[in-house]
C-alpha cells in the first residue's frame, strides 16, 4: 500500500490539499484487522462515509476515494508502488 506521504501527495496534486486527517482516518483500521481493512473500507461508499466523519471539507470524500483507488492500483501493480516509494525516498516527491 502507498504510504501516508504518497496518499497526501496524490491529494495535494489533484485536490490542492494533502487531506492528512482523511488519509489517517482511512488507515486507522489498518491496525486491526490489519491488511484486511482494505476489503472493509476501500470501496467508494465506505471511503465516503469515513471521509464525511473525518472532515466537513467538500473535497474530503474525493480524497478518500483517491486513497482507496491508490491502494487498489498499488495492490495490482507492484512496480507502480515501488516507483512511488523510490521517488519518495529519493526526495523527489513533496507532500
MILOVO-9521 format. One record per residue: residue number from 0; x, y, z of N, C-alpha, C in turn. Coordinates in pm, whole numbers, plus 50000, padded with zeros to 5 digits. Atoms other than C-alpha are relative to their C-alpha. Layout:
% residues N
NODE:num:n.c1:n.c2:n.c3:ca.c1:ca.c2:ca.c3:c.c1:c.c2:c.c3
NODE:NUM:X:Y:Z:X:Y:Z:X:Y:Z
...
END
This chain:
% residues 95
NODE:num:n.c1:n.c2:n.c3:ca.c1:ca.c2:ca.c3:c.c1:c.c2:c.c3
NODE:0:50083:49883:50000:50000:50000:50000:50088:50124:50000
NODE:1:49924:49875:49996:50116:50353:49941:50008:50053:50144
NODE:2:49983:49940:49868:50248:50534:50244:49907:50121:50016
NODE:3:50079:49880:49973:50065:50821:50409:50052:50117:49916
NODE:4:49940:49890:50076:50308:51057:50238:49955:49996:49854
NODE:5:50044:50014:50139:50213:50920:49895:49853:50038:49988
NODE:6:50143:49963:50004:49840:50947:49971:49983:50152:50009
NODE:7:50009:49855:49985:49890:51307:50083:50045:50072:49874
NODE:8:49950:49940:50123:50089:51388:49770:49895:49992:49889
NODE:9:50103:50017:50103:49819:51248:49541:49888:50101:50023
NODE:10:50106:49903:49970:49557:51460:49717:50045:50143:49973
NODE:11:49951:49864:50020:49774:51769:49708:50006:50035:49852
NODE:12:49988:49976:50144:49840:51735:49336:49862:50012:49935
NODE:13:50130:50004:50067:49482:51653:49239:49892:50088:50063
NODE:14:50107:49927:49930:49278:51838:49503:50047:50131:50064
NODE:15:49949:49874:49947:49507:52118:49617:50041:50000:50146
NODE:16:49965:50013:49858:49549:51999:49978:50035:49855:50029
NODE:17:49960:50138:49972:49704:51690:50139:49894:49914:50069
NODE:18:50107:50073:49931:49394:51590:50342:50056:49892:50094
NODE:19:49934:50092:49906:49611:51431:50612:49901:49929:50091
NODE:20:50094:50060:49906:49323:51375:50853:49916:49891:49932
NODE:21:50079:50100:50073:49120:51191:50588:50082:49872:49981
NODE:22:49917:50118:50026:49410:50961:50498:50035:49925:50129
NODE:23:49974:50066:49871:49492:50893:50863:49876:49924:50045
NODE:24:50125:50069:49965:49126:50805:50922:49983:49875:49917
NODE:25:50011:50116:50089:49131:50573:50622:50093:49887:50045
NODE:26:49901:50101:49960:49437:50396:50764:49985:49951:50143
NODE:27:50016:50044:49860:49324:50368:51128:49961:49853:50010
NODE:28:50035:50142:49989:49157:50032:51067:50112:49905:49959
NODE:29:49890:50087:50042:49490:49902:50931:50063:49928:50118
NODE:30:49943:50065:49882:49597:49822:51286:49920:49877:50038
NODE:31:50086:50116:49975:49303:49591:51335:49877:50014:49913
NODE:32:49954:50136:50024:49201:49389:51129:50123:49987:49911
NODE:33:49879:50010:50080:49530:49465:50955:49972:50026:49853
NODE:34:50013:49978:50144:49564:49445:50578:49859:49974:49949
NODE:35:50137:50029:50042:49209:49311:50556:49909:50123:50009
NODE:36:50083:49879:49992:49084:49663:50637:49966:50053:49862
NODE:37:50027:49952:50135:49109:49735:50264:49872:49940:49946
NODE:38:50123:50064:50047:48832:49486:50193:49877:50062:50065
NODE:39:50113:49943:49927:48613:49659:50450:49978:50148:49970
NODE:40:50012:49854:50005:48685:50026:50391:50042:50063:49868
NODE:41:49950:49939:50122:48824:50074:50041:49903:49996:49884
NODE:42:50100:49983:50106:48501:50070:49847:49954:50146:50006
NODE:43:50038:49858:50003:48361:50410:49741:49902:50042:50109
NODE:44:50099:49961:49898:48070:50407:49987:50065:50009:50138
NODE:45:49932:49997:49869:48278:50317:50294:50101:50114:50008
NODE:46:49902:49891:50003:48553:50559:50191:49929:50135:50017
NODE:47:50077:49876:49990:48292:50834:50151:49950:50023:50141
NODE:48:50049:49988:49862:48144:50764:50493:50112:50036:50097
NODE:49:49887:49968:49913:48484:50766:50663:50045:50145:49980
NODE:50:49960:49863:50028:48570:51093:50489:49903:50099:50061
NODE:51:50102:49911:49945:48242:51254:50590:50010:50009:50152
NODE:52:49984:50000:49855:48307:51154:50950:50126:50074:50045
NODE:53:49872:49941:49960:48662:51290:50948:50015:50147:49962
NODE:54:49983:49862:50045:48612:51623:50771:49870:50054:49940
NODE:55:50117:49932:50060:48345:51873:50669:50036:50059:49864
NODE:56:49953:49944:50127:48554:51981:50369:49932:49928:49883
NODE:57:50069:50056:50115:48375:51928:50039:50083:49905:49916
NODE:58:49914:50089:50077:48676:51754:49887:50054:49884:50083
NODE:59:49955:50112:49917:48728:51511:50175:49957:49866:49939
NODE:60:50048:50126:50060:48517:51246:50001:50083:49963:49878
NODE:61:49911:50037:50111:48714:51265:49674:50140:49958:50049
NODE:62:49868:50039:49946:49036:51247:49883:49998:49856:50049
NODE:63:50012:50137:49950:48915:50927:50049:49987:49901:49885
NODE:64:50014:50089:50116:48813:50776:49717:50133:49986:49928
NODE:65:49866:50009:50059:49157:50862:49575:50089:49909:50083
NODE:66:49925:50089:49910:49308:50687:49879:49970:49855:49965
NODE:67:50040:50137:50031:49110:50373:49802:50049:49958:49862
NODE:68:49954:50032:50135:49196:50389:49431:50151:49979:49996
NODE:69:49854:50017:49996:49567:50433:49505:50037:49867:50065
NODE:70:49975:50130:49937:49557:50133:49739:49977:49887:49901
NODE:71:50032:50104:50097:49393:49924:49470:50103:49996:49888
NODE:72:49903:49995:50109:49631:50042:49196:50135:49943:50044
NODE:73:49871:50050:49953:49938:49970:49407:49994:49853:50039
NODE:74:50016:50144:49972:49799:49630:49511:50014:49920:49871
NODE:75:49997:50071:50128:49762:49534:49147:50130:50020:49925
NODE:76:49881:49967:50076:50080:49698:49022:50115:50029:50096
NODE:77:49889:49987:49904:50381:49636:49244:50107:50096:49948
NODE:78:49901:49910:50057:50605:49828:49003:49962:50146:50026
NODE:79:50047:49864:49970:50392:50141:49050:50028:50035:50145
NODE:80:49974:49976:49858:50413:50109:49427:50149:50022:50025
NODE:81:49856:49989:49980:50788:50059:49413:50052:50133:49944
NODE:82:49959:49873:50058:50830:50361:49183:49962:50117:50091
NODE:83:50044:49892:49912:50625:50587:49410:50083:50006:50128
NODE:84:49922:50003:49877:50812:50476:49720:50146:50038:49974
NODE:85:49863:49964:50034:51151:50509:49546:50012:50151:49980
NODE:86:49998:49855:50019:51070:50863:49435:49984:50074:50132
NODE:87:50019:49939:49868:50951:50946:49786:50130:49997:50078
NODE:88:49876:50015:49924:51271:50811:49941:50111:50087:49941
NODE:89:49899:49918:50064:51480:50999:49686:49974:50150:50021
NODE:90:50032:49860:49973:51311:51320:49797:49941:50073:49882
NODE:91:50057:49937:50119:51154:51382:49458:49857:50044:50021
NODE:92:50140:49970:49976:50802:51393:49596:49985:50073:50132
NODE:93:50025:49923:49879:50693:51652:49848:49850:50008:50024
NODE:94:50143:49992:49969:50355:51624:50019:49973:50122:50084
END
